[in-house]
Amino acid sequence: MPSPLNLVFCGTPGFAVPTLEKLVGAGHSVPLVVTQPDRPRGRGMEVASAPVKDAATRLGIAVVQPATIKNNAEFRDQLVAIGPDAIIVVGYGRIIPQWMIDFPRLGNLNLHASLLPKYRGAAPIQWAIANGEAVTGVTTMRIDAGLDTGDILMQHEISIAPEDTAETLGPKLATSGAALMVETLRRLDNGQVRPTPQDHSQATLAPILKKGDGRMNFARTADNLFNRLRGFQPWPGAFTIFKEKTLQVHRAQPLQHAVQLTPGQITVEGTRLFVGCGKDKDTDTTLELVELQLEGKRRMTAQEFINGYRPKSGDHLGQ
């Protein structure tokens, strides 16, 4: 039975909760959880606590929510008093200052939702799907002063299913990553892990998502638009313009289609709606729009949209 370690946990989103729970379940001491301050969330913009805070409260762990940490003497004194063997960071959302990096004997260990050095940044799950990857994974790494540039400790691969979205893949990675972090701590404490520097020449970026990332550019191939729709869930999703109103596309599928359509051109066939997309190796591609939502309206099937808003073959989506 490995010796329990004294840990401080820094995290904020739901993705981090399985790791916190797994560390406690493995017998490690976690006297303090550090998370972001409560903020307005949701449509009503009511102030709400983050998932990690809720989990820590349920587990009976003390929580601090410093507005800043870089030059926060009170926060620094708290960590010094605890004297953690390691600081575990999972989706905390703040840059870890150098004094904190240098403090614990095992370092600051981060769980990242990609196979580093691929997809460094804030949205690795979303961009891996959006770029059509078939495989992704989780990485435990030792934090340094860069953005996801520290030495790799351990990795575990996970296949991306064709039907996966960011919402379905995220929990799979969170569960796998939680187990990986516990194993990483065990091996690191026993001297069985050799940190491996990243090959920075192979790095790719996964920047924070913007609203504009969800705008459908029909010059892209149908496969690419489909992957972006899957990746950018629940926000910013996939949207375009129909008769000067925003049209959100909730479900779609690429397929072979006999009718040649220019990018953005639609055709109506009975209860089905198709839109032309960009060429893939000189072959026209087509996307079937399955579930839609016009600005200010409810979600509806393609058939309901056709019956209610009378799109005509030859009309165009987009601006």
C-alpha positions in Angstrom: 0.0 0.0 0.0 1.6 3.3 -1.1 2.1 6.0 1.5 -0.6 8.7 1.5 0.6 12.1 0.3 -0.3 15.5 1.5 -1.8 17.4 -1.4 -3.4 20.8 -2.3 -5.8 20.6 -5.2 -6.4 23.5 -7.6 -9.4 23.2 -10.0 -12.6 24.7 -11.1 -14.8 22.8 -13.7 -16.6 19.6 -13.7 -13.7 18.0 -15.6 -11.6 18.3 -12.4 -14.1 16.7 -10.0 -13.2 13.0 -10.8 -9.5 13.6 -10.1 -10.3 15.3 -6.7 -12.6 12.4 -5.8 -10.1 9.8 -6.9 -7.3 11.3 -4.9 -9.4 11.3 -1.7 -10.6 7.8 -2.4 -7.0 6.6 -2.8 -6.3 7.7 0.7 -4.3 10.9 0.1 -4.7 13.8 2.4 -6.3 16.9 0.7 -6.7 19.5 3.4 -7.3 22.4 0.9 -9.0 23.0 -2.4 -8.3 26.1 -4.4 -10.9 27.2 -6.9 -12.1 30.3 -8.8 -14.4 32.8 -7.1 -18.1 32.3 -7.5 -19.4 33.9 -10.7 -22.7 34.6 -12.5 -23.6 31.6 -14.6 -26.3 30.4 -16.9 -29.1 32.3 -18.7 -30.3 33.9 -15.5 -26.7 35.0 -14.6 -27.2 34.0 -11.0 -24.0 33.7 -8.9 -23.1 30.0 -8.6 -20.2 28.0 -7.2 -18.0 26.0 -9.5 -18.3 22.1 -9.6 -15.0 21.6 -7.8 -16.2 23.8 -4.9 -19.4 21.8 -4.6 -17.4 18.6 -4.6 -15.0 19.8 -2.0 -17.8 20.9 0.3 -19.4 17.5 -0.1 -16.1 15.8 0.8 -15.6 18.1 3.8 -12.5 19.8 2.4 -11.7 23.5 3.2 -12.0 25.7 0.1 -10.3 29.0 -0.7 -11.2 31.2 -3.7 -8.5 33.9 -4.0 -9.1 36.6 -6.6 -5.4 36.5 -7.4 -2.5 34.2 -6.4 0.7 35.6 -7.8 1.3 38.2 -5.1 -1.1 36.9 -2.5 0.8 36.7 0.8 -2.1 35.3 2.8 -2.6 32.5 0.2 1.1 31.8 0.2 1.2 31.5 4.0 -1.7 29.0 3.8 0.3 26.7 1.5 3.4 27.0 3.5 1.5 26.0 6.6 0.2 22.9 4.8 3.5 22.0 3.3 2.1 19.8 0.5 4.1 17.1 -1.2 2.5 18.1 -4.5 0.0 20.6 -5.8 -2.4 19.1 -8.2 -3.8 21.4 -10.9 -6.8 20.4 -13.1 -8.5 23.1 -15.1 -7.9 25.8 -12.4 -8.0 28.6 -14.9 -5.1 30.7 -13.6 -1.4 30.8 -14.4 0.6 29.2 -11.6 3.3 31.6 -10.4 6.9 30.6 -10.1 6.9 30.6 -6.3 4.2 28.0 -6.3 5.9 25.9 -9.0 9.1 25.8 -6.9 7.4 25.0 -3.6 6.4 21.3 -3.2 8.9 18.5 -3.4 7.1 16.6 -6.2 6.1 19.8 -8.0 2.9 21.1 -9.4 1.3 18.3 -11.4 -1.3 19.1 -14.1 -3.8 16.8 -15.9 -4.3 17.9 -19.5 -7.0 16.6 -21.8 -4.8 15.8 -24.8 -1.7 13.9 -25.8 0.8 16.6 -25.4 2.5 18.3 -27.1 -0.7 18.2 -29.3 -3.5 20.6 -28.4 -1.9 22.9 -25.8 -4.3 25.5 -24.6 -7.7 26.0 -23.1 -9.9 23.8 -25.4 -8.1 20.6 -26.2 -11.2 18.4 -26.2 -13.1 20.6 -28.5 -10.4 21.2 -31.0 -9.4 17.5 -31.2 -12.9 16.6 -32.3 -13.3 19.7 -34.5 -10.1 18.7 -36.4 -11.3 15.2 -37.0 -8.9 13.3 -34.7 -9.7 9.6 -34.2 -7.5 9.4 -31.0 -6.9 11.7 -28.2 -6.0 11.1 -24.5 -4.8 12.6 -21.2 -1.4 13.6 -20.0 0.0 14.2 -16.6 2.8 16.7 -16.7 4.9 18.8 -14.3 4.0 22.5 -14.6 6.6 25.0 -15.7 6.5 28.7 -16.6 5.1 28.0 -20.1 1.6 27.2 -21.4 1.3 23.4 -21.2 5.0 23.1 -22.0 6.2 21.1 -18.9 7.8 17.7 -18.8 5.4 14.8 -19.5 5.0 12.2 -16.7 2.4 9.7 -18.1 -0.1 9.5 -20.9 -3.2 7.4 -21.8 -4.8 7.2 -25.2 -8.6 7.2 -25.8 -10.4 6.6 -29.1 -12.8 9.3 -30.3 -16.0 7.6 -31.4 -17.7 8.9 -34.6 -20.7 10.0 -32.5 -18.7 11.7 -29.8 -19.2 15.4 -29.0 -17.2 17.5 -26.6 -19.9 16.8 -24.1 -19.6 13.0 -24.3 -15.9 12.8 -24.7 -15.1 15.1 -21.8 -16.4 12.8 -19.0 -14.5 9.9 -20.5 -11.2 11.8 -20.4 -12.0 13.1 -16.9 -12.4 9.5 -15.6 -9.3 8.2 -17.4 -7.3 11.2 -16.2 -8.3 10.8 -12.6 -7.0 7.3 -12.6 -3.8 8.4 -14.4 -3.1 11.1 -11.8 -3.3 8.7 -8.9 -1.0 6.3 -10.7 1.4 9.1 -11.6 1.6 10.2 -8.0 2.4 6.6 -6.9 5.1 6.1 -9.5 6.6 9.6 -9.0 6.8 9.2 -5.2 8.5 5.8 -5.8 10.9 7.2 -8.3 9.4 5.1 -11.1 8.6 8.0 -13.5 11.2 9.7 -15.6 9.9 13.1 -16.7 10.2 13.5 -20.5 10.7 16.9 -22.1 8.1 17.7 -24.8 9.1 18.0 -28.4 8.1 21.6 -28.9 8.4 21.2 -32.7 5.4 18.9 -32.7 3.2 21.3 -30.6 -0.3 22.3 -31.8 -2.6 24.8 -30.2 -6.2 24.6 -28.9 -7.1 28.2 -28.2 -10.1 29.3 -26.1 -13.2 29.1 -28.2 -14.9 32.3 -29.5 -18.4 32.8 -30.7 -17.2 33.2 -34.3 -15.7 29.7 -34.2 -19.3 28.3 -34.5 -20.1 30.2 -37.7 -20.5 27.7 -40.5 -18.3 28.5 -43.5 -19.7 26.3 -46.3 -16.5 26.5 -48.2 -15.3 23.9 -45.7 -16.0 20.3 -46.5 -19.1 18.6 -45.0 -16.9 16.3 -42.9 -15.1 19.4 -41.4 -18.3 21.2 -40.7 -19.7 18.1 -39.0 -16.6 17.7 -36.9 -16.7 21.3 -35.8 -20.4 20.9 -34.9 -19.5 17.9 -32.7 -16.5 19.6 -31.2 -18.1 23.0 -30.3 -20.7 21.6 -28.0 -22.4 23.0 -26.0 -20.9 26.4 -27.1 -20.6 28.0 -29.6 -22.2 25.2 -31.5 -22.8 25.6 -35.2 -24.8 28.4 -36.8 -25.5 30.2 -40.0 -27.9 32.8 -41.4 -31.3 32.1 -43.0 -33.2 35.0 -44.4 -31.3 37.5 -42.1 -31.9 35.4 -39.0 -29.5 33.2 -37.1 -30.1 29.5 -37.7 -28.5 27.2 -35.1 -27.7 23.7 -36.4 -28.0 21.1 -33.6 -27.7 17.9 -35.7 -26.3 17.2 -39.1 -24.6 14.5 -41.1 -22.3 14.5 -44.1 -23.4 12.2 -46.9 -23.0 11.4 -50.6 -25.6 13.3 -52.6 -26.5 13.1 -56.3 -27.4 16.8 -56.7 -24.5 19.1 -57.1 -24.8 22.2 -54.8 -22.6 25.2 -54.6 -21.3 26.1 -51.0 -24.2 27.3 -49.0 -26.9 26.4 -51.5 -29.8 24.3 -50.2 -32.1 21.8 -51.7 -35.3 20.4 -50.2 -36.2 16.8 -50.9 -39.5 15.9 -49.2 -38.9 16.1 -45.5 -35.1 16.4 -45.8 -32.9 19.5 -46.1 -29.4 19.5 -47.7 -26.7 22.2 -48.0 -23.8 22.3 -50.4 -20.3 22.4 -48.9 -16.7 22.7 -50.1 -14.9 20.2 -52.3 -12.9 17.3 -50.9 -10.3 16.2 -53.5 -12.3 17.8 -56.3 -15.5 16.1 -55.2 -18.5 18.2 -54.0 -19.6 17.5 -50.5 -23.0 17.8 -48.9 -24.4 18.2 -45.4 -27.8 17.1 -44.4 -29.4 19.4 -41.7 -31.3 17.2 -39.3 -32.2 19.4 -36.3 -32.4 23.2 -36.4 -33.4 26.2 -34.4 -34.2 29.6 -35.9 -33.5 32.7 -33.9 -36.2 33.1 -31.2 -37.8 29.8 -31.9 -37.6 26.2 -30.4 -35.5 23.4 -31.7 -37.2 21.5 -34.6 -36.6 18.7 -37.1 -35.8 19.4 -40.7 -39.4 18.5 -41.6 -40.8 21.0 -39.1 -38.5 23.7 -40.4 -39.5 23.0 -44.0 -43.2 23.0 -43.2 -43.0 26.1 -41.0 -40.5 28.4 -42.9 -40.8 27.1 -46.5 -37.1 27.1 -47.6 -36.8 26.6 -51.3 -34.3 24.6 -53.3 -31.8 27.2 -54.6 -31.9 29.4 -51.5 -28.6 30.0 -49.8 -27.4 29.9 -46.1 -24.9 32.3 -44.8 -24.3 36.0 -45.6 
